[in-house]
Amino acid sequence: MRILILGGTWFLGKQLVLDALQRGWEVTTFTRGRSGTPPEGAEHIVGDRTDVDDLHRLAQAGPWDATIDTSAYDPWSVLTVLQTLGEGAGRYVLLSTVSAYQSWPVRQVSETSPLWRSRIDARETDPDVAELEPRFQYGMLKAGCEMAAQTAPGGTLILRPGVILGPGEYTGRMLTLFDRARRGGRWLLTDPDRRIQPVDVRDVATFALDRVEDGSTGAYNVVAPQLGHATYRDLITACLEVTDGTAEPVWVAWPWLREQDVKQWTEIPLWRVDVGTWEVDHRKAAAAGLVCRPLAKTIADTWADYQERPPVEHSRQAEHGMDPAKEAHLLAKWDQLQRRAARG
Ligand SMILES: NC(=O)c1ccc[n+]([C@@H]2O[C@H](COP(=O)([O-])OP(=O)(O)OC[C@H]3O[C@@H](n4cnc5c(N)ncnc54)[C@H](OP(=O)(O)O)[C@@H]3O)[C@@H](O)[C@H]2O)c1
């Protein structure tokens, strides 16, 4: 196999490169070169996907059996890539997201749930896109990327992961959880029994490349099983174990926490009250061969990887975590509430 990866230096892209090279495939990567180089063994072409001249230069390195696009955030750019590479792109594999579903995270979603209304040539800078809340903007643009990807002459495979964790994770979720576990003291947490579905980056890469190999098309949610995979408590326990952290979880009631001024998903990473957050149907991907390793293994390997090298720097890292003074204030408020309740 000869594949092109649009991306390849941060997280999933890098894992795809490593896995494909291990399979003995020829790999070309295309990035701006801002975040370093891909793993050794891949052909690296430096260029910007929004620059048509750079794309023409890339096209000369083709053709490929498949193109895996991990860096698509703008439908217009997917269209331009496809128009420039033409049949040379081979099958087009788009890394989309569950955020492309209009009802995620409010309701359960499966592959047939409606996506955000979008346009095949939408751009982040279009006035109607720019006025959307960032999380809706992301979903609407990814839905447009999916529309654009469907124009690929060699066929299209759409992968919609939920939260991806694992070695190299850079959004700040794991960095924050590990730091908090190690800082010690009372740790404000909630909803311990909520089932969660993070998927390991290595399992996403394996699934993607297996599907490239077997010629699959269509769309798949790439998430861990809803049942029997892990709970939020399992995530916290694993973070404490691997870091030898001394923090003591204080599990407060989530309806109370929701009423406080706490930013869900970031101040407490991966906590969100919407019922559909972790109700993403994984059965189609499982039937096609997605195998998810235990969450504890993902967390242990992520921690081990951070000891070797820090993840790529990213602006999202600053969004995560809670100011310690705010956490102490909320814990004191919770204690007071508990004392009052005990007094009746
Ligand atoms: N992380 C999650 O939890 C999650 C969940 C659901 C879906 N996803 C999706 O999964 C995909 C994987 O993301 P990733 O960050 O792991 O992928 P990645 O391929 O490891 O990183 C993105 C790559 O794109 C390159 N890039 C960015 N802008 C570019 C441009 N204008 N022209 C050329 N190259 C450009 C970056 O390198 P340079 O900066 O050096 O150019 C980098 O190599 C994304 O599409 C994301 O939407 C992620």
PDBQT file of the ligand as one rigid body, heavy atoms in Angstrom, charges set to zero:
ROOT
HETATM    1  N1  LIG A 401      -8.213  14.489  19.717  1.00  0.00    +0.000 N 
HETATM    2  C1  LIG A 401      -9.465  14.090  19.818  1.00  0.00    +0.000 C 
HETATM    3  O1  LIG A 401      -9.956  13.755  20.923  1.00  0.00    +0.000 OA
HETATM    4  C2  LIG A 401     -10.315  14.011  18.565  1.00  0.00    +0.000 A 
HETATM    5  C3  LIG A 401     -11.641  13.607  18.691  1.00  0.00    +0.000 A 
HETATM    6  C4  LIG A 401     -12.421  13.496  17.549  1.00  0.00    +0.000 A 
HETATM    7  C5  LIG A 401     -11.891  13.770  16.308  1.00  0.00    +0.000 A 
HETATM    8  N2  LIG A 401     -10.593  14.185  16.210  1.00  0.00    +0.000 N 
HETATM    9  C6  LIG A 401     -10.077  14.486  14.872  1.00  0.00    +0.000 C 
HETATM   10  O2  LIG A 401      -8.949  13.691  14.662  1.00  0.00    +0.000 OA
HETATM   11  C7  LIG A 401      -8.068  14.352  13.750  1.00  0.00    +0.000 C 
HETATM   12  C8  LIG A 401      -6.705  14.052  14.252  1.00  0.00    +0.000 C 
HETATM   13  O3  LIG A 401      -6.040  15.143  14.806  1.00  0.00    +0.000 OA
HETATM   14  P1  LIG A 401      -4.540  15.071  15.314  1.00  0.00    +0.000 P 
HETATM   15  O4  LIG A 401      -4.269  16.396  15.920  1.00  0.00    +0.000 OA
HETATM   16  O5  LIG A 401      -4.329  13.896  16.138  1.00  0.00    +0.000 OA
HETATM   17  O6  LIG A 401      -3.774  14.885  13.907  1.00  0.00    +0.000 OA
HETATM   18  P2  LIG A 401      -2.274  15.027  13.480  1.00  0.00    +0.000 P 
HETATM   19  O7  LIG A 401      -2.232  14.677  12.049  1.00  0.00    +0.000 OA
HETATM   20  O8  LIG A 401      -1.442  14.257  14.418  1.00  0.00    +0.000 OA
HETATM   21  O9  LIG A 401      -2.023  16.614  13.642  1.00  0.00    +0.000 OA
HETATM   22  C9  LIG A 401      -2.503  17.577  12.740  1.00  0.00    +0.000 C 
HETATM   23  C10 LIG A 401      -1.473  17.790  11.648  1.00  0.00    +0.000 C 
HETATM   24  O10 LIG A 401      -1.896  18.680  10.652  1.00  0.00    +0.000 OA
HETATM   25  C11 LIG A 401      -0.817  19.534  10.281  1.00  0.00    +0.000 C 
HETATM   26  N3  LIG A 401      -1.441  20.760   9.799  1.00  0.00    +0.000 N 
HETATM   27  C12 LIG A 401      -2.226  21.615  10.504  1.00  0.00    +0.000 A 
HETATM   28  N4  LIG A 401      -2.635  22.623   9.688  1.00  0.00    +0.000 NA
HETATM   29  C13 LIG A 401      -2.102  22.379   8.472  1.00  0.00    +0.000 A 
HETATM   30  C14 LIG A 401      -2.164  23.062   7.219  1.00  0.00    +0.000 A 
HETATM   31  N5  LIG A 401      -2.839  24.213   7.063  1.00  0.00    +0.000 N 
HETATM   32  N6  LIG A 401      -1.520  22.531   6.149  1.00  0.00    +0.000 NA
HETATM   33  C15 LIG A 401      -0.807  21.374   6.280  1.00  0.00    +0.000 A 
HETATM   34  N7  LIG A 401      -0.708  20.693   7.453  1.00  0.00    +0.000 NA
HETATM   35  C16 LIG A 401      -1.355  21.186   8.526  1.00  0.00    +0.000 A 
HETATM   36  C17 LIG A 401      -0.007  19.673  11.572  1.00  0.00    +0.000 C 
HETATM   37  O11 LIG A 401       1.366  19.934  11.352  1.00  0.00    +0.000 OA
HETATM   38  P3  LIG A 401       1.958  21.419  11.257  1.00  0.00    +0.000 P 
HETATM   39  O12 LIG A 401       1.382  22.197  12.402  1.00  0.00    +0.000 OA
HETATM   40  O13 LIG A 401       3.429  21.231  11.365  1.00  0.00    +0.000 OA
HETATM   41  O14 LIG A 401       1.505  21.922   9.933  1.00  0.00    +0.000 OA
HETATM   42  C18 LIG A 401      -0.144  18.271  12.147  1.00  0.00    +0.000 C 
HETATM   43  O15 LIG A 401       0.814  17.389  11.623  1.00  0.00    +0.000 OA
HETATM   44  C19 LIG A 401      -8.530  15.779  13.640  1.00  0.00    +0.000 C 
HETATM   45  O16 LIG A 401      -9.115  15.953  12.362  1.00  0.00    +0.000 OA
HETATM   46  C20 LIG A 401      -9.603  15.917  14.717  1.00  0.00    +0.000 C 
HETATM   47  O17 LIG A 401     -10.686  16.744  14.309  1.00  0.00    +0.000 OA
HETATM   48  C21 LIG A 401      -9.797  14.299  17.297  1.00  0.00    +0.000 A 
ENDROOT
TORSDOF 0
